[in-house]
Amino acid sequence: MALQKQPGLPSCLRTVRYNQAVMTRDEILLAHRQFLFPSVFHYYKTPLVVARARDQYVFDADGNQYLDFFGGIVTISAGHCNPKVNRAVHEQIDRLEHVSTVFATEPQAALAARLARISPQGRLTKSFFTNSGTEANETAIVTARCYTGASEIVALRHSYHGRSALAMTLTGHSNWRLGGVSQPGVVHAHNAYCYRCPFGLTYPDCEVRCARDVEELIRTTTSGRIAAFIAEPIQGVGGFITPPPEYFRIVEEIVRRYGGLFISDEVQTAWGRTGGKWFGIEHYGVTPDILTSAKGLANGLPIAVTLARPEVADSLKGATISTFGGNPVAATAARAVLDFIEEEDLRANAAETGAFLRARLEELQEKHPLIGEVRGMGLLQALELVRDRGTQEPATPETLELMEATRENRILVGRGGLYGNVIRISPPLNIGKADVDEFIRRLDASFARCHAALAAR
Ligand SMILES: Cc1ncc(COP(=O)(O)O)c(C=O)c1O
């Protein structure tokens, strides 16, 4: 058992046993407050201290069990601490843990070959591995600029692309753009937010005006030669905003006419999450030139990938390193996750159980006027909460109250949207209908509790 003496630290931290909890819940919260940047924010009035997890369940420091329908922000695709994935990880970590990308390793090579096979239309056959979605997007933008020789990028409002200076600039969501950063050469188009249409129109009579407006944006705010368009097939942090079926095909045609590449940011929507397909963009009949992903690929181990058409990848000339990119342990975990998804047919489960979840959420919508819209695809579903369905005033304080109530009812969900009024639901891909029924029962009880708390104010 590893034991370290660390004099000089507060008493609760002096002795660290790595395989056994030694800090109390309150000591953990205190250390978080004292030693972490305050920008490391948490859900709930008092942060939830998580001690362990298994399958679809998470356990807090007091031993309470929660049904996890958020999956560590859309990351737990194969269930927590999946035994098959973890067995592969254990074997790999004892064989080869790290050498960096300046050496070739089997886990990285095998994963790249596997991704080439499942990439959209089998066309994005080259991979660049990094550790986070942010880095994958950085790589995508640099590559698009090298390939096209142009520099301007069209991104979408309400998008989220990460936390580096460039990724924050790409992000069209002011809550996540810190430090007043803004790099030149990025413009933001209206997104396909049908529930709050930026043009005040209604689909389908709108003829997808937001997609056609991309041309006007390019002609009026860029040099007329762009490097790329980047978008999430379903905007994750934005609140699972799901464009209509023809949206991306219209945008793709415009983008290509102005010389740009199409980058699909699939940090949340890949690996079967949207049901039936490996990638979210495949539902829209568009084959991107570059696709980025991370999160669910290795079920919680840090790995990200930028996939590109070979000629696009080949344009990134000169050497570049990601020290931990394609790390053998994370790459092995990723392959084991992909195996698990294939063996258990989880893309089909995401479609079928996702449809079941969607229907049950729509039943809740009939019961609770707070639910303005239910949207999403597969096992990526959201509820947008409004004070009044007519005015669509965002129900932000009510959403915070509901979050507290879900905690009381021992379910985990996420929160998002520009106004923080969207409940995000993204359980592991291997949940069943009985889990959905239990989740809905507890969510229903949470709405009741939330109404009671609001009425008592
Ligand atoms: C669509 C999207 N892109 C990029 C990122 C950034 O990923 P990371 O947090 O791994 O840097 C996120 C993270 O939530 C995301 O949802």
The ligand as an SDF file (V2000), in Angstrom:
LIG
                    3D

 16 16  0  0  0  0  0  0  0  0999 V2000
  -18.7990   20.1590  -28.4520 C   0  0  0  0  0  0  0  0  0  0  0  0
  -17.5940   20.3280  -27.5730 C   0  0  0  0  0  0  0  0  0  0  0  0
  -16.4220   20.6550  -28.1370 N   0  0  0  0  0  0  0  0  0  0  0  0
  -15.3040   20.7950  -27.4040 C   0  0  0  0  0  0  0  0  0  0  0  0
  -15.3400   20.6000  -26.0400 C   0  0  0  0  0  0  0  0  0  0  0  0
  -14.0890   20.7460  -25.2380 C   0  0  0  0  0  0  0  0  0  0  0  0
  -13.6950   19.4920  -24.7860 O   0  0  0  0  0  0  0  0  0  0  0  0
  -12.6980   19.3740  -23.5360 P   0  0  0  0  0  0  0  0  0  0  0  0
  -13.4550   19.8130  -22.3280 O   0  0  0  0  0  0  0  0  0  0  0  0
  -12.3550   17.9140  -23.5260 O   0  0  0  0  0  0  0  0  0  0  0  0
  -11.5360   20.2400  -23.8500 O   0  0  0  0  0  0  0  0  0  0  0  0
  -16.5320   20.2540  -25.4080 C   0  0  0  0  0  0  0  0  0  0  0  0
  -16.6010   20.0490  -23.9640 C   0  0  0  0  0  0  0  0  0  0  0  0
  -17.6390   19.9830  -23.3490 O   0  0  0  0  0  0  0  0  0  0  0  0
  -17.6980   20.1080  -26.1980 C   0  0  0  0  0  0  0  0  0  0  0  0
  -18.8660   19.7850  -25.6650 O   0  0  0  0  0  0  0  0  0  0  0  0
  1  2  1  0
  2  3  1  0
  2 15  2  0
  3  4  2  0
  4  5  1  0
  5  6  1  0
  5 12  2  0
  6  7  1  0
  7  8  1  0
  8  9  2  0
  8 10  1  0
  8 11  1  0
 12 13  1  0
 12 15  1  0
 13 14  2  0
 15 16  1  0
M  END
$$$$
